[in-house]
């Protein structure tokens, strides 16, 4: 809407208002109904980042990790879960207590430098399927020889860029040939 001078008045927009522009509506959907930003975005036909933007703009507190974990379905609980009570060395995912080392490395400048080199060397493409990075797709830097080997953690020839789907495949039981794993048939087909 324009004023007498032909200027737009404050708060006016030519677009049809969206429900998530309204603080009360967004509060109810996000905080009261406990929907995620992704769920709201899917219902409204927009991107998740639109909802996150308005959560910030309208000062609606985001879910804490504790709240998210309380709401998330984590599978079979208690003694019915095959991993119940298996901690430390008894857990199939045990890697020798290196979690703090992993976190420290992934937040270091050395890791950031190596990551840039891997992305450039691999031409911003998954080295398994060849898919090039576009938009918000998730890509991972994969260690061919396990992170447990301290000498090879930052070795460029031990790292490869994979899309999220291919990275999950590499670590799945479907990877019968050991692609991109130590001793596997295919190590890095696109880089020789």
N, C-alpha and C positions, 0 to 999 in steps of 0.2 A: 504494500500500500504506500502511496506517495503523499507527501505533504503538499502544501500550496506552492512550494519552491520546486516541486518536481523531484525531490530527494526521497529515497526510501526511509520509512520510519524505523526506529530501532526495534529489533525483535521480529521484523517482518521477513518472511521467506517466501519465495515463489513456489517452493515445493510443498506437496501435501504433507502435513505433520505426521510423523511416525509415532507409534505408541511409546517406543523406548526413549523418546525425547522428554517424556514426562517422568519426573522423579518418583512420584507416588506409584505409577504403574510399574516402573522398572524395579523399585524397591520390593513391591509385592511379588513380582515374578522371580527376582533373584534371591532376595533374603527370606521372604515368607514362604513361597512355594518351593524354595530350594532348587531352582533350576540353574544349570550352568550357563555361562555366557554362550557357549556353543549351542546348547539346546534352544535358547532364546533366539539366537541368530538364525538357526534353521527354521524355526516357527515364523520368523519375520521376513525370511528371504533375503538376508543380508550376510555380511561377513562377521565372524566372531570379533574381529578388531573393532567393528562399529559399536558393538555392545560394550566392549572393554573401554572404548573411548568415552562413552556416555556414563559408564559407571564412575570413571575418574572425574569427568566434568561435573556430574551431579553429586559428587562426594558420597557415593555409596560404597561402604567398606567391602573390599574383596574378601573371599573366603580364605581363611588361614589354612595351612597344610593340615593342621589337626582337624578342622571342620571337614575338609575334603576327604580325609582318610576315614572319618566316622561315617560319611555318607556313601563311600564307594564300596561296591561289592568286591570282596577279595577272594571268593571261592569258598571251598569247604573249610569250616572252622573246627578248631579243637582236635580231638583225637582221631576224627575221621580223615583229617588231612594227613597225607603220607609223610609230610615233613614236620609234623608236630613234634616239638621237643628236640629237633635236630639242629643244633647250633654249632658254630665253630667248625672243627674238622669233620663233624658228622654230617654237615650240610653239603649237598652236592654242588653248591655254588662257591664253596670255600676256595679261596685262592691264596691262602697263607697269611691272612690278616693285612692285606695291602690297601684296604679302602682309604685310609688317610693319605697314603702315598699317591693313590690315583687322584684323589680330590686336589691335592697340592699340585700335582703335575698339570692337571687340566685347567688350573687357574693361573699357571705361570706364563711368563712372557715367552719362554722357550717353546712351549706347546703352541701358543698363538702363532709364532713364527713358522713352525713346522706345518701347521694346519694351512697357512697361506700357500706354502710351497706345494703341498699335496694337491690342493684345489687347482693351482695353476698347472702343475705337471699333468694332472689327470683331466685337464681341459674342461673343468666344471661339469664333468659327466660321470655317471656311475660306471665303474670299470667292469661290471658284470653284464648289465643289460644295455649299456650305452646311452641311457636316457640322460639328457642334458638338464641341468638345474634350471627350473623356471618357477616363478612365483613363490609360494610358501611351502613347497615340497620339502620334506625333511631328508637330509643327507647326513651320513656318519663317516667318520674316519675310523677305519678298521685296522686292528693289529693282526697281521698274518701270523706271526709268532706271538704267543700270548704276552700280555702285559706283565706277567710274572718275570720275564727275562729283562732285567733292569738295563742291560746294555743296549737293547733294541727298542726301548720305549719311544725314543725320539729319532730312530733311524728311518730316514726317508724311504729306503727300499723295503721297509717292513710295514709301511702304512699304505693304505689304498682307500680311495673315495668310493663309497657305495650308497645307493639310495636306501631308504628305510626298509623297503620290501626285500631288497636283495641282501641287506645286512641281516635281517631276520632269517632269511633262507640259509645264509652261510652258517648261522648258529643253530639251525634246526636239524632234526633227524632226517629230513628230506635230502640234505646235502651228503649223499652217499659217497661222492667222489672226493670230498674234502676240499671243495673249491675255496680258495683264499684262506686255507688253514695250513698250518705247518705239516709238511709231508703230503699234502693233497695233490690231486692231479693238475689242477689249474691254479696257478699262483697269481698272475697278473696278465691276462691275455692281451690287453690293450697297450700295455707298456713293454711288452716283450718279456 
